[in-house]
Amino acid sequence: MLVLTRKIGESLAINDNVRITILEVKGKTVRLGIEAPDDIKVYREEIFLKIQEENRQAAAATFDPSQVGRWTREQLQS
């Protein structure tokens, strides 16, 4: 892990297209501004871990085509 010290208003550059700027420091909380292209997804770690887990569950799920009609009928009845 690279550990850096930055002051408010200072930035970090990652490659040519991502910049992280320190916006505010209050006690133990740091506000960051992240500039990145639209094709680069930026998530808080806890959200990213949830997405990964949901993707694992979806990949492990089995699909039974015979249940599609039953599910559709149930949805129409409710």
Backbone as XML, in Angstrom:
<?xml version="1.0"?>
<chain id="A" units="angstrom">
  <residue number="1" name="MET">
    <atom name="N" x="0.845" y="-1.173" z="0.000"/>
    <atom name="CA" x="0.000" y="0.000" z="0.000"/>
    <atom name="C" x="0.892" y="1.239" z="0.000"/>
  </residue>
  <residue number="2" name="LEU">
    <atom name="N" x="0.569" y="2.144" z="-0.874"/>
    <atom name="CA" x="1.257" y="3.433" z="-0.915"/>
    <atom name="C" x="0.564" y="4.370" z="0.073"/>
  </residue>
  <residue number="3" name="VAL">
    <atom name="N" x="1.305" y="4.976" z="0.960"/>
    <atom name="CA" x="0.739" y="5.904" z="1.951"/>
    <atom name="C" x="1.291" y="7.296" z="1.655"/>
  </residue>
  <residue number="4" name="LEU">
    <atom name="N" x="0.392" y="8.240" z="1.451"/>
    <atom name="CA" x="0.783" y="9.611" z="1.137"/>
    <atom name="C" x="0.139" y="10.583" z="2.118"/>
  </residue>
  <residue number="5" name="THR">
    <atom name="N" x="0.755" y="11.719" z="2.294"/>
    <atom name="CA" x="0.185" y="12.796" z="3.084"/>
    <atom name="C" x="-0.197" y="13.915" z="2.125"/>
  </residue>
  <residue number="6" name="ARG">
    <atom name="N" x="-1.423" y="14.404" z="2.244"/>
    <atom name="CA" x="-1.913" y="15.481" z="1.385"/>
    <atom name="C" x="-2.630" y="16.498" z="2.246"/>
  </residue>
  <residue number="7" name="LYS">
    <atom name="N" x="-2.647" y="17.732" z="1.805"/>
    <atom name="CA" x="-3.366" y="18.807" z="2.479"/>
    <atom name="C" x="-4.625" y="19.123" z="1.691"/>
  </residue>
  <residue number="8" name="ILE">
    <atom name="N" x="-5.546" y="19.855" z="2.309"/>
    <atom name="CA" x="-6.768" y="20.261" z="1.621"/>
    <atom name="C" x="-6.399" y="20.994" z="0.334"/>
  </residue>
  <residue number="9" name="GLY">
    <atom name="N" x="-7.060" y="20.605" z="-0.754"/>
    <atom name="CA" x="-6.801" y="21.202" z="-2.065"/>
    <atom name="C" x="-5.755" y="20.465" z="-2.870"/>
  </residue>
  <residue number="10" name="GLU">
    <atom name="N" x="-4.971" y="19.599" z="-2.239"/>
    <atom name="CA" x="-3.965" y="18.838" z="-2.971"/>
    <atom name="C" x="-4.603" y="17.572" z="-3.546"/>
  </residue>
  <residue number="11" name="SER">
    <atom name="N" x="-3.977" y="17.041" z="-4.591"/>
    <atom name="CA" x="-4.555" y="15.917" z="-5.324"/>
    <atom name="C" x="-3.577" y="14.772" z="-5.488"/>
  </residue>
  <residue number="12" name="LEU">
    <atom name="N" x="-4.137" y="13.646" z="-5.879"/>
    <atom name="CA" x="-3.373" y="12.470" z="-6.295"/>
    <atom name="C" x="-3.770" y="12.177" z="-7.727"/>
  </residue>
  <residue number="13" name="ALA">
    <atom name="N" x="-2.823" y="11.773" z="-8.538"/>
    <atom name="CA" x="-3.117" y="11.405" z="-9.925"/>
    <atom name="C" x="-2.907" y="9.907" z="-10.095"/>
  </residue>
  <residue number="14" name="ILE">
    <atom name="N" x="-3.892" y="9.260" z="-10.722"/>
    <atom name="CA" x="-3.784" y="7.841" z="-11.043"/>
    <atom name="C" x="-3.903" y="7.728" z="-12.559"/>
  </residue>
  <residue number="15" name="ASN">
    <atom name="N" x="-2.832" y="7.258" z="-13.172"/>
    <atom name="CA" x="-2.740" y="7.245" z="-14.637"/>
    <atom name="C" x="-2.977" y="8.657" z="-15.158"/>
  </residue>
  <residue number="16" name="ASP">
    <atom name="N" x="-3.465" y="8.753" z="-16.385"/>
    <atom name="CA" x="-3.689" y="10.070" z="-16.985"/>
    <atom name="C" x="-5.106" y="10.574" z="-16.787"/>
  </residue>
  <residue number="17" name="ASN">
    <atom name="N" x="-5.997" y="9.731" z="-16.212"/>
    <atom name="CA" x="-7.406" y="10.090" z="-16.274"/>
    <atom name="C" x="-8.164" y="10.044" z="-14.946"/>
  </residue>
  <residue number="18" name="VAL">
    <atom name="N" x="-7.486" y="9.839" z="-13.835"/>
    <atom name="CA" x="-8.166" y="9.834" z="-12.538"/>
    <atom name="C" x="-7.420" y="10.777" z="-11.596"/>
  </residue>
  <residue number="19" name="ARG">
    <atom name="N" x="-8.205" y="11.665" z="-10.962"/>
    <atom name="CA" x="-7.606" y="12.576" z="-9.988"/>
    <atom name="C" x="-8.453" y="12.564" z="-8.721"/>
  </residue>
  <residue number="20" name="ILE">
    <atom name="N" x="-7.796" y="12.439" z="-7.578"/>
    <atom name="CA" x="-8.461" y="12.445" z="-6.282"/>
    <atom name="C" x="-7.956" y="13.675" z="-5.526"/>
  </residue>
  <residue number="21" name="THR">
    <atom name="N" x="-8.893" y="14.511" z="-5.097"/>
    <atom name="CA" x="-8.548" y="15.763" z="-4.427"/>
    <atom name="C" x="-9.090" y="15.745" z="-3.002"/>
  </residue>
  <residue number="22" name="ILE">
    <atom name="N" x="-8.282" y="16.189" z="-2.055"/>
    <atom name="CA" x="-8.710" y="16.316" z="-0.669"/>
    <atom name="C" x="-9.540" y="17.597" z="-0.574"/>
  </residue>
  <residue number="23" name="LEU">
    <atom name="N" x="-10.820" y="17.459" z="-0.190"/>
    <atom name="CA" x="-11.709" y="18.611" z="-0.121"/>
    <atom name="C" x="-11.840" y="19.166" z="1.285"/>
  </residue>
  <residue number="24" name="GLU">
    <atom name="N" x="-11.879" y="18.277" z="2.282"/>
    <atom name="CA" x="-12.126" y="18.721" z="3.644"/>
    <atom name="C" x="-11.663" y="17.647" z="4.620"/>
  </residue>
  <residue number="25" name="VAL">
    <atom name="N" x="-11.199" y="18.080" z="5.775"/>
    <atom name="CA" x="-10.846" y="17.161" z="6.853"/>
    <atom name="C" x="-11.520" y="17.680" z="8.118"/>
  </residue>
  <residue number="26" name="LYS">
    <atom name="N" x="-12.374" y="16.810" z="8.720"/>
    <atom name="CA" x="-13.051" y="17.144" z="9.982"/>
    <atom name="C" x="-12.844" y="15.984" z="10.929"/>
  </residue>
  <residue number="27" name="GLY">
    <atom name="N" x="-12.006" y="16.181" z="11.927"/>
    <atom name="CA" x="-11.738" y="15.090" z="12.865"/>
    <atom name="C" x="-11.171" y="13.882" z="12.144"/>
  </residue>
  <residue number="28" name="LYS">
    <atom name="N" x="-11.893" y="12.753" z="12.215"/>
    <atom name="CA" x="-11.442" y="11.518" z="11.562"/>
    <atom name="C" x="-12.066" y="11.321" z="10.181"/>
  </residue>
  <residue number="29" name="THR">
    <atom name="N" x="-12.790" y="12.327" z="9.691"/>
    <atom name="CA" x="-13.477" y="12.212" z="8.409"/>
    <atom name="C" x="-12.777" y="13.051" z="7.351"/>
  </residue>
  <residue number="30" name="VAL">
    <atom name="N" x="-12.583" y="12.449" z="6.187"/>
    <atom name="CA" x="-11.956" y="13.139" z="5.061"/>
    <atom name="C" x="-12.933" y="13.120" z="3.891"/>
  </residue>
  <residue number="31" name="ARG">
    <atom name="N" x="-13.181" y="14.280" z="3.286"/>
    <atom name="CA" x="-14.014" y="14.348" z="2.084"/>
    <atom name="C" x="-13.088" y="14.380" z="0.885"/>
  </residue>
  <residue number="32" name="LEU">
    <atom name="N" x="-13.357" y="13.485" z="-0.068"/>
    <atom name="CA" x="-12.558" y="13.375" z="-1.275"/>
    <atom name="C" x="-13.397" y="13.755" z="-2.485"/>
  </residue>
  <residue number="33" name="GLY">
    <atom name="N" x="-12.774" y="14.370" z="-3.452"/>
    <atom name="CA" x="-13.391" y="14.595" z="-4.754"/>
    <atom name="C" x="-12.672" y="13.700" z="-5.745"/>
  </residue>
  <residue number="34" name="ILE">
    <atom name="N" x="-13.447" y="12.958" z="-6.527"/>
    <atom name="CA" x="-12.843" y="12.014" z="-7.480"/>
    <atom name="C" x="-13.282" y="12.384" z="-8.885"/>
  </residue>
  <residue number="35" name="GLU">
    <atom name="N" x="-12.320" y="12.658" z="-9.735"/>
    <atom name="CA" x="-12.587" y="12.937" z="-11.150"/>
    <atom name="C" x="-12.101" y="11.740" z="-11.946"/>
  </residue>
  <residue number="36" name="ALA">
    <atom name="N" x="-13.029" y="11.123" z="-12.683"/>
    <atom name="CA" x="-12.690" y="9.957" z="-13.489"/>
    <atom name="C" x="-13.619" y="9.918" z="-14.694"/>
  </residue>
  <residue number="37" name="PRO">
    <atom name="N" x="-13.181" y="9.313" z="-15.796"/>
    <atom name="CA" x="-14.053" y="9.181" z="-16.962"/>
    <atom name="C" x="-15.297" y="8.351" z="-16.618"/>
  </residue>
  <residue number="38" name="ASP">
    <atom name="N" x="-16.363" y="8.553" z="-17.384"/>
    <atom name="CA" x="-17.623" y="7.852" z="-17.139"/>
    <atom name="C" x="-17.487" y="6.332" z="-17.208"/>
  </residue>
  <residue number="39" name="ASP">
    <atom name="N" x="-16.527" y="5.834" z="-17.981"/>
    <atom name="CA" x="-16.400" y="4.377" z="-18.125"/>
    <atom name="C" x="-15.652" y="3.734" z="-16.953"/>
  </residue>
  <residue number="40" name="ILE">
    <atom name="N" x="-15.170" y="4.538" z="-16.017"/>
    <atom name="CA" x="-14.521" y="4.005" z="-14.816"/>
    <atom name="C" x="-15.516" y="4.118" z="-13.668"/>
  </residue>
  <residue number="41" name="LYS">
    <atom name="N" x="-15.897" y="2.986" z="-13.123"/>
    <atom name="CA" x="-16.852" y="2.960" z="-12.020"/>
    <atom name="C" x="-16.124" y="3.225" z="-10.711"/>
  </residue>
  <residue number="42" name="VAL">
    <atom name="N" x="-16.680" y="4.116" z="-9.895"/>
    <atom name="CA" x="-16.100" y="4.448" z="-8.595"/>
    <atom name="C" x="-17.161" y="4.161" z="-7.541"/>
  </residue>
  <residue number="43" name="TYR">
    <atom name="N" x="-16.850" y="3.255" z="-6.612"/>
    <atom name="CA" x="-17.789" y="2.864" z="-5.567"/>
    <atom name="C" x="-17.117" y="2.968" z="-4.201"/>
  </residue>
  <residue number="44" name="ARG">
    <atom name="N" x="-17.917" y="3.198" z="-3.164"/>
    <atom name="CA" x="-17.407" y="3.004" z="-1.812"/>
    <atom name="C" x="-17.156" y="1.514" z="-1.666"/>
  </residue>
  <residue number="45" name="GLU">
    <atom name="N" x="-16.171" y="1.137" z="-0.879"/>
    <atom name="CA" x="-15.780" y="-0.277" z="-0.790"/>
    <atom name="C" x="-16.936" y="-1.169" z="-0.347"/>
  </residue>
  <residue number="46" name="GLU">
    <atom name="N" x="-17.731" y="-0.732" z="0.631"/>
    <atom name="CA" x="-18.813" y="-1.591" z="1.117"/>
    <atom name="C" x="-19.865" y="-1.837" z="0.031"/>
  </residue>
  <residue number="47" name="ILE">
    <atom name="N" x="-20.104" y="-0.863" z="-0.827"/>
    <atom name="CA" x="-21.041" y="-1.037" z="-1.940"/>
    <atom name="C" x="-20.433" y="-1.973" z="-2.978"/>
  </residue>
  <residue number="48" name="PHE">
    <atom name="N" x="-19.159" y="-1.792" z="-3.275"/>
    <atom name="CA" x="-18.472" y="-2.655" z="-4.239"/>
    <atom name="C" x="-18.509" y="-4.115" z="-3.792"/>
  </residue>
  <residue number="49" name="LEU">
    <atom name="N" x="-18.298" y="-4.363" z="-2.496"/>
    <atom name="CA" x="-18.333" y="-5.735" z="-1.983"/>
    <atom name="C" x="-19.734" y="-6.339" z="-2.103"/>
  </residue>
  <residue number="50" name="LYS">
    <atom name="N" x="-20.784" y="-5.528" z="-1.867"/>
    <atom name="CA" x="-22.157" y="-6.014" z="-2.041"/>
    <atom name="C" x="-22.435" y="-6.377" z="-3.499"/>
  </residue>
  <residue number="51" name="ILE">
    <atom name="N" x="-21.980" y="-5.543" z="-4.402"/>
    <atom name="CA" x="-22.171" y="-5.810" z="-5.829"/>
    <atom name="C" x="-21.480" y="-7.118" z="-6.208"/>
  </residue>
  <residue number="52" name="GLN">
    <atom name="N" x="-20.254" y="-7.311" z="-5.741"/>
    <atom name="CA" x="-19.537" y="-8.548" z="-6.037"/>
    <atom name="C" x="-20.286" y="-9.763" z="-5.505"/>
  </residue>
  <residue number="53" name="GLU">
    <atom name="N" x="-20.803" y="-9.679" z="-4.280"/>
    <atom name="CA" x="-21.532" y="-10.804" z="-3.682"/>
    <atom name="C" x="-22.812" y="-11.096" z="-4.461"/>
  </residue>
  <residue number="54" name="GLU">
    <atom name="N" x="-23.549" y="-10.065" z="-4.842"/>
    <atom name="CA" x="-24.767" y="-10.269" z="-5.625"/>
    <atom name="C" x="-24.443" y="-10.886" z="-6.983"/>
  </residue>
  <residue number="55" name="ASN">
    <atom name="N" x="-23.346" y="-10.475" z="-7.580"/>
    <atom name="CA" x="-22.931" y="-11.075" z="-8.856"/>
    <atom name="C" x="-22.575" y="-12.544" z="-8.682"/>
  </residue>
  <residue number="56" name="ARG">
    <atom name="N" x="-21.895" y="-12.883" z="-7.577"/>
    <atom name="CA" x="-21.569" y="-14.293" z="-7.308"/>
    <atom name="C" x="-22.834" y="-15.115" z="-7.128"/>
  </residue>
  <residue number="57" name="GLN">
    <atom name="N" x="-23.797" y="-14.572" z="-6.390"/>
    <atom name="CA" x="-25.053" y="-15.289" z="-6.173"/>
    <atom name="C" x="-25.819" y="-15.469" z="-7.474"/>
  </residue>
  <residue number="58" name="ALA">
    <atom name="N" x="-25.843" y="-14.434" z="-8.303"/>
    <atom name="CA" x="-26.548" y="-14.529" z="-9.582"/>
    <atom name="C" x="-25.890" y="-15.556" z="-10.493"/>
  </residue>
  <residue number="59" name="ALA">
    <atom name="N" x="-24.571" y="-15.608" z="-10.473"/>
    <atom name="CA" x="-23.849" y="-16.565" z="-11.317"/>
    <atom name="C" x="-24.078" y="-17.995" z="-10.845"/>
  </residue>
  <residue number="60" name="ALA">
    <atom name="N" x="-24.299" y="-18.174" z="-9.536"/>
    <atom name="CA" x="-24.492" y="-19.512" z="-8.989"/>
    <atom name="C" x="-25.943" y="-19.979" z="-9.098"/>
  </residue>
  <residue number="61" name="ALA">
    <atom name="N" x="-26.867" y="-19.046" z="-9.345"/>
    <atom name="CA" x="-28.287" y="-19.398" z="-9.414"/>
    <atom name="C" x="-28.551" y="-20.271" z="-10.632"/>
  </residue>
  <residue number="62" name="THR">
    <atom name="N" x="-29.493" y="-21.179" z="-10.468"/>
    <atom name="CA" x="-29.882" y="-22.031" z="-11.592"/>
    <atom name="C" x="-31.153" y="-21.484" z="-12.205"/>
  </residue>
  <residue number="63" name="PHE">
    <atom name="N" x="-31.296" y="-21.688" z="-13.489"/>
    <atom name="CA" x="-32.461" y="-21.214" z="-14.221"/>
    <atom name="C" x="-33.261" y="-22.421" z="-14.667"/>
  </residue>
  <residue number="64" name="ASP">
    <atom name="N" x="-34.518" y="-22.438" z="-14.276"/>
    <atom name="CA" x="-35.416" y="-23.521" z="-14.675"/>
    <atom name="C" x="-36.470" y="-22.919" z="-15.604"/>
  </residue>
  <residue number="65" name="PRO">
    <atom name="N" x="-36.326" y="-23.119" z="-16.910"/>
    <atom name="CA" x="-37.253" y="-22.504" z="-17.862"/>
    <atom name="C" x="-38.708" y="-22.898" z="-17.632"/>
  </residue>
  <residue number="66" name="SER">
    <atom name="N" x="-38.943" y="-24.057" z="-17.028"/>
    <atom name="CA" x="-40.325" y="-24.484" z="-16.798"/>
    <atom name="C" x="-41.018" y="-23.606" z="-15.766"/>
  </residue>
  <residue number="67" name="GLN">
    <atom name="N" x="-40.270" y="-22.860" z="-14.967"/>
    <atom name="CA" x="-40.851" y="-22.002" z="-13.939"/>
    <atom name="C" x="-41.229" y="-20.615" z="-14.464"/>
  </residue>
  <residue number="68" name="VAL">
    <atom name="N" x="-40.815" y="-20.275" z="-15.672"/>
    <atom name="CA" x="-41.081" y="-18.934" z="-16.203"/>
    <atom name="C" x="-42.573" y="-18.703" z="-16.345"/>
  </residue>
  <residue number="69" name="GLY">
    <atom name="N" x="-43.291" y="-19.646" z="-16.918"/>
    <atom name="CA" x="-44.732" y="-19.494" z="-17.093"/>
    <atom name="C" x="-45.454" y="-19.372" z="-15.769"/>
  </residue>
  <residue number="70" name="ARG">
    <atom name="N" x="-45.055" y="-20.158" z="-14.779"/>
    <atom name="CA" x="-45.682" y="-20.109" z="-13.455"/>
    <atom name="C" x="-45.443" y="-18.748" z="-12.808"/>
  </residue>
  <residue number="71" name="TRP">
    <atom name="N" x="-44.230" y="-18.261" z="-12.892"/>
    <atom name="CA" x="-43.903" y="-16.961" z="-12.315"/>
    <atom name="C" x="-44.729" y="-15.861" z="-12.990"/>
  </residue>
  <residue number="72" name="THR">
    <atom name="N" x="-44.849" y="-15.918" z="-14.309"/>
    <atom name="CA" x="-45.617" y="-14.911" z="-15.047"/>
    <atom name="C" x="-47.079" y="-14.933" z="-14.626"/>
  </residue>
  <residue number="73" name="ARG">
    <atom name="N" x="-47.663" y="-16.120" z="-14.502"/>
    <atom name="CA" x="-49.060" y="-16.226" z="-14.074"/>
    <atom name="C" x="-49.241" y="-15.644" z="-12.667"/>
  </residue>
  <residue number="74" name="GLU">
    <atom name="N" x="-48.317" y="-15.951" z="-11.778"/>
    <atom name="CA" x="-48.402" y="-15.435" z="-10.405"/>
    <atom name="C" x="-48.331" y="-13.914" z="-10.390"/>
  </residue>
  <residue number="75" name="GLN">
    <atom name="N" x="-47.489" y="-13.336" z="-11.229"/>
    <atom name="CA" x="-47.352" y="-11.884" z="-11.288"/>
    <atom name="C" x="-48.615" y="-11.245" z="-11.840"/>
  </residue>
  <residue number="76" name="LEU">
    <atom name="N" x="-49.248" y="-11.875" z="-12.817"/>
    <atom name="CA" x="-50.454" y="-11.341" z="-13.406"/>
    <atom name="C" x="-51.629" y="-11.414" z="-12.424"/>
  </residue>
  <residue number="77" name="GLN">
    <atom name="N" x="-51.643" y="-12.419" z="-11.560"/>
    <atom name="CA" x="-52.733" y="-12.591" z="-10.608"/>
    <atom name="C" x="-52.626" y="-11.629" z="-9.432"/>
  </residue>
  <residue number="78" name="SER">
    <atom name="N" x="-51.436" y="-11.151" z="-9.151"/>
    <atom name="CA" x="-51.290" y="-10.272" z="-7.983"/>
    <atom name="C" x="-51.503" y="-8.818" z="-8.323"/>
  </residue>
</chain>
